[in-house]
């Protein structure tokens, strides 16, 4: 993802006790298990499109989700990493829970990592790929743990978990080169698929976590922002800060363009963004648990 200086939209390991809200118990989100999912992804190495690690991680994600979801499908597409280069094989992963439930919520993250550490302080490392512990693996890790909970204790709404590919090999200054998997998903979605709202998780594992309100989310989906931040306040998750900061071009913008009210949970104040230092030791189970508790509660209160 990248900071976006201009408006883009064209249309309008903590084990915590369960809580009970609106008559349904909210299952316990296990931050330690989520952190193990984060490390497993990073063990493959940088998941850059076209690499062996990318293929191995794709197989792992599909396999994990198939143990939980009612249906898991891949959404294949191709695109060159650089203009003029041969296209590489890419795939979104879509996991559906309670397929016949018409009331649906979309949860999403990107699973690819940036091919170049172009923000690295060490200029000699800027051609190296990014491990992407926070920028990629953290959001996916939370969703894998939520998938386990959805299987264990189905909520009253249907849930779709979508893992986007090709979010992170864009070029700065070219908005259309980012979030390609989300663009494919938005273009190919059934016209009758209209979830009540969506929540995107990106860069949410930082051990020094601060989740400010992303500006596009506040502008285009303020009701969903209020729902999430009010839930965080009620749960006592103080890392959700009710101030708007950063305007980010991210996967949620592609969804907003086709009418899906989606917000971006992102901690963009992360010094290791797009560097070789974005490694698991910069993330924590506690931070993953903060996000997981809030998102899980939002889902189970619907």
C-alpha positions as CSV (number, residue, x, y, z in Angstrom):
1,X,0.0,0.0,0.0
2,X,1.1,3.6,-0.2
3,X,0.2,7.0,1.2
4,X,-2.2,8.6,-1.1
5,X,-2.0,12.4,-1.3
6,X,-5.2,12.8,-3.4
7,X,-8.7,11.5,-3.1
8,X,-9.0,8.3,-5.2
9,X,-12.7,7.2,-4.9
10,X,-14.8,7.8,-7.9
11,X,-18.2,6.9,-6.3
12,X,-20.2,7.6,-3.4
13,X,-0.2,-14.0,22.5
14,X,-2.9,-13.2,24.8
15,X,-5.5,-15.7,25.8
16,X,-8.4,-13.6,26.9
17,X,-11.7,-14.6,28.5
18,X,-14.9,-14.7,26.4
19,X,-17.3,-11.9,26.7
20,X,-21.1,-12.0,26.1
21,X,-22.8,-9.4,23.9
22,X,-26.3,-9.1,22.6
23,X,-27.2,-12.6,23.7
24,X,-24.3,-14.5,22.0
25,X,-21.0,-15.4,23.5
26,X,-17.9,-14.1,21.7
27,X,-15.3,-16.8,21.3
28,X,-11.8,-16.3,22.7
29,X,-9.3,-15.0,20.2
30,X,-5.9,-16.5,20.8
31,X,-3.1,-14.1,20.0
32,X,-0.4,-16.7,20.5
33,X,-1.9,-18.9,17.9
34,X,-2.3,-16.0,15.5
35,X,1.4,-15.2,16.0
36,X,2.3,-18.7,15.1
37,X,0.4,-18.2,11.8
38,X,2.4,-15.0,11.2
39,X,5.7,-16.9,11.8
40,X,4.7,-19.8,9.6
41,X,4.1,-17.4,6.6
42,X,7.5,-15.8,7.2
43,X,9.2,-19.2,7.4
44,X,8.5,-19.5,3.7
45,X,10.5,-16.4,3.1
46,X,9.4,-13.3,1.1
47,X,6.1,-14.2,-0.6
48,X,6.8,-12.2,-3.7
49,X,4.7,-13.1,-6.8
50,X,6.4,-15.7,-9.0
51,X,8.6,-17.1,-6.3
52,X,8.6,-20.6,-4.8
53,X,7.8,-19.1,-1.4
54,X,4.7,-17.4,-2.9
55,X,3.5,-20.8,-4.3
56,X,4.2,-22.6,-1.0
57,X,2.4,-20.0,1.0
58,X,-0.6,-20.1,-1.3
59,X,-0.9,-23.9,-0.8
60,X,-0.6,-23.4,3.0
61,X,-3.3,-20.7,3.1
62,X,-5.7,-22.8,1.0
63,X,-5.0,-25.9,3.1
64,X,-5.5,-24.0,6.4
65,X,-8.8,-22.4,5.3
66,X,-10.2,-25.6,4.0
67,X,-10.1,-27.0,7.5
68,X,-12.5,-24.3,8.6
69,X,-14.6,-22.8,5.8
70,X,-17.6,-24.2,4.0
71,X,-16.0,-23.3,0.7
72,X,-12.5,-22.2,-0.4
73,X,-11.8,-21.1,-3.9
74,X,-8.8,-19.5,-5.7
75,X,-9.3,-16.6,-8.0
76,X,-6.4,-16.8,-10.4
77,X,-5.1,-13.9,-12.5
78,X,-1.9,-12.8,-14.2
79,X,0.1,-9.6,-14.2
80,X,3.7,-8.5,-14.8
81,X,5.5,-7.3,-11.7
82,X,7.2,-4.6,-13.8
83,X,5.8,-3.1,-17.0
84,X,7.2,-4.9,-20.0
85,X,8.1,-8.0,-18.0
86,X,6.4,-11.4,-18.4
87,X,3.3,-11.9,-16.4
88,X,3.4,-14.0,-13.2
89,X,0.7,-16.3,-11.9
90,X,-1.3,-14.7,-9.0
91,X,-4.3,-15.7,-6.9
92,X,-6.8,-14.3,-4.4
93,X,-8.0,-16.8,-1.9
94,X,-11.7,-16.7,-1.0
95,X,-13.1,-18.6,2.0
96,X,-16.9,-18.6,2.7
97,X,-18.7,-19.4,5.9
98,X,-22.4,-20.1,6.0
99,X,-22.9,-19.9,2.3
100,X,-26.7,-19.7,2.5
101,X,-26.9,-16.9,5.0
102,X,-27.9,-13.7,3.1
103,X,-26.5,-11.4,5.8
104,X,-22.7,-11.2,5.2
105,X,-19.6,-9.5,6.4
106,X,-16.4,-9.3,4.4
107,X,-13.0,-9.6,6.2
108,X,-9.8,-9.2,4.1
109,X,-6.1,-8.8,4.0
110,X,-3.3,-9.1,1.5
111,X,-0.9,-12.1,1.6
112,X,1.8,-11.1,-0.9
113,X,5.0,-9.2,0.1
114,X,6.8,-6.4,-1.7
115,X,9.6,-7.6,-4.1
116,X,11.9,-4.7,-3.2
117,X,12.9,-3.1,0.1
118,X,12.9,0.3,-1.5
119,X,12.5,2.2,1.8
120,X,15.5,0.5,3.5
121,X,18.0,2.8,5.1
122,X,20.8,0.7,3.7
123,X,20.7,1.5,0.0
124,X,22.5,-1.7,-0.8
125,X,19.5,-3.7,0.4
126,X,16.8,-1.9,-1.6
127,X,16.7,-4.5,-4.4
128,X,16.1,-7.3,-1.8
129,X,12.6,-8.7,-1.2
130,X,10.6,-7.9,2.0
131,X,9.8,-10.7,4.5
132,X,6.6,-8.8,5.3
133,X,5.9,-10.0,8.9
134,X,3.8,-6.9,9.5
135,X,3.0,-5.8,5.9
136,X,1.2,-8.9,4.8
137,X,1.5,-11.7,7.3
138,X,-0.1,-9.9,10.3
139,X,-3.5,-9.3,8.8
140,X,-3.6,-12.9,7.3
141,X,-2.6,-14.3,10.7
142,X,-5.5,-12.7,12.4
143,X,-7.9,-13.9,9.8
144,X,-6.7,-17.4,10.0
145,X,-7.4,-17.4,13.7
146,X,-10.8,-15.9,13.2
147,X,-11.5,-18.6,10.6
148,X,-10.9,-21.2,13.3
149,X,-13.4,-19.5,15.6
150,X,-16.0,-19.2,12.8
151,X,-15.8,-23.0,12.4
152,X,-15.8,-23.7,16.1
153,X,-18.7,-21.4,16.9
154,X,-20.7,-20.0,13.9
155,X,-21.9,-16.5,14.3
156,X,-25.4,-15.3,13.2
157,X,-24.0,-13.8,10.0
158,X,-22.3,-15.3,7.0
159,X,-18.6,-14.3,6.7
160,X,-16.3,-14.1,3.7
161,X,-12.6,-14.0,4.2
162,X,-10.7,-12.8,1.2
163,X,-6.9,-12.8,1.0
164,X,-5.7,-10.5,-1.8
165,X,-2.7,-11.1,-3.9
166,X,-0.6,-8.5,-5.7
167,X,-1.3,-5.6,-3.4
168,X,2.3,-4.6,-2.9
169,X,4.3,-4.4,-6.1
170,X,2.9,-1.0,-7.1
171,X,4.8,2.1,-8.1
172,X,4.7,5.2,-6.0
173,X,2.7,7.9,-7.8
174,X,0.7,5.4,-9.8
175,X,-2.5,4.5,-7.8
176,X,-3.6,2.0,-10.5
177,X,-0.5,-0.2,-9.9
178,X,-1.4,-1.0,-6.3
179,X,-4.1,-3.4,-4.9
180,X,-4.4,-5.5,-8.0
181,X,-5.9,-8.5,-6.3
182,X,-8.6,-6.4,-4.7
183,X,-9.3,-4.8,-8.1
184,X,-9.8,-8.2,-9.7
185,X,-12.1,-9.3,-6.8
186,X,-14.1,-6.1,-7.2
187,X,-14.4,-6.4,-11.0
188,X,-15.4,-10.1,-10.9
189,X,-17.8,-10.0,-7.9
190,X,-21.3,-11.1,-8.5
191,X,-23.6,-8.1,-8.8
192,X,-25.8,-9.6,-6.0
193,X,-22.9,-9.9,-3.6
194,X,-23.4,-7.0,-1.3
195,X,-22.0,-7.6,2.2
196,X,-23.2,-5.3,5.0
197,X,-19.7,-4.0,5.4
198,X,-16.0,-5.0,5.1
199,X,-13.0,-4.7,7.3
200,X,-9.5,-4.7,5.8
201,X,-6.5,-5.7,8.1
202,X,-3.1,-4.4,7.0
203,X,0.1,-3.8,9.0
204,X,-1.7,-4.5,12.3
205,X,1.0,-6.6,14.1
206,X,3.5,-3.9,15.2
207,X,4.6,-4.5,18.7
208,X,4.3,-0.7,19.2
209,X,0.7,-0.7,18.0
210,X,-1.3,2.5,17.3
211,X,-4.4,2.1,15.2
212,X,-5.4,5.6,14.1
213,X,-8.5,6.1,11.8
214,X,-7.5,5.9,8.2
215,X,-8.8,9.0,6.5
216,X,-10.5,7.4,3.5
217,X,-12.3,5.0,5.8
218,X,-13.6,7.9,7.9
219,X,-14.7,9.8,4.8
220,X,-16.5,7.0,2.9
221,X,-17.6,4.6,5.7
222,X,-17.9,6.6,8.9
223,X,-20.6,4.4,10.4
224,X,-18.3,1.3,10.2
225,X,-15.4,3.3,11.7
226,X,-17.7,4.3,14.6
227,X,-18.8,0.7,15.1
228,X,-15.3,-0.6,15.3
229,X,-13.8,2.1,17.4
230,X,-16.7,2.1,19.8
231,X,-16.3,-1.7,20.2
232,X,-12.6,-1.2,20.9
233,X,-13.3,1.4,23.5
234,X,-15.9,-0.8,25.2
235,X,-13.4,-3.7,25.3
236,X,-10.7,-1.5,26.7
237,X,-8.4,-1.9,23.7
238,X,-6.5,1.4,24.0
239,X,-4.4,1.0,20.9
240,X,-7.4,2.0,18.8
241,X,-7.0,5.8,18.8
242,X,-10.1,7.8,17.7
243,X,-8.2,10.4,15.6
244,X,-7.8,10.3,11.8
245,X,-4.3,10.0,10.5
246,X,-2.9,9.0,7.2
247,X,-4.7,8.7,3.9
248,X,-3.7,5.3,2.4
249,X,-4.2,3.8,-1.0
250,X,-5.0,0.2,0.0
251,X,-7.3,-2.7,-0.9
252,X,-10.3,-1.1,0.7
253,X,-10.4,1.6,-2.0
254,X,-11.1,-1.0,-4.7
255,X,-14.0,-2.3,-2.7
256,X,-15.4,1.2,-1.9
257,X,-15.4,1.9,-5.7
258,X,-18.0,-0.9,-6.2
259,X,-20.1,0.0,-3.3
260,X,-18.8,-2.2,-0.5
261,X,-18.5,-0.1,2.7
262,X,-15.0,-1.2,3.8
263,X,-12.6,0.4,6.3
264,X,-8.9,-0.1,6.6
265,X,-7.4,-1.0,10.0
266,X,-3.8,0.0,9.6
267,X,-0.9,1.1,11.7
268,X,1.1,3.1,9.2
269,X,3.5,4.6,11.7
270,X,5.8,1.6,11.3
271,X,9.5,2.4,10.7
272,X,10.2,-1.0,9.0
273,X,7.7,-0.5,6.2
274,X,9.1,-1.8,2.9
275,X,12.5,-2.6,4.4
276,X,14.3,-5.8,5.1
277,X,13.7,-5.3,8.8
278,X,10.0,-6.1,8.6
279,X,10.5,-9.4,10.5
280,X,8.5,-11.3,13.1
281,X,10.4,-9.8,16.0
282,X,8.9,-6.4,15.3
283,X,5.4,-7.9,15.8
284,X,3.7,-9.3,18.9
285,X,1.0,-11.7,19.9
286,X,-0.6,-9.0,22.0
287,X,-1.0,-6.6,19.0
288,X,-2.6,-9.4,17.0
289,X,-4.9,-10.2,19.9
290,X,-6.0,-6.5,20.1
291,X,-7.1,-6.6,16.5
292,X,-8.6,-10.1,16.8
293,X,-10.6,-9.3,19.9
294,X,-12.2,-6.2,18.3
295,X,-12.9,-7.7,14.9
296,X,-14.2,-11.0,16.4
297,X,-16.6,-9.0,18.7
298,X,-17.9,-6.9,15.8
299,X,-18.7,-10.1,13.8
300,X,-20.4,-11.9,16.7
301,X,-22.4,-8.9,17.7
302,X,-24.1,-8.7,14.3
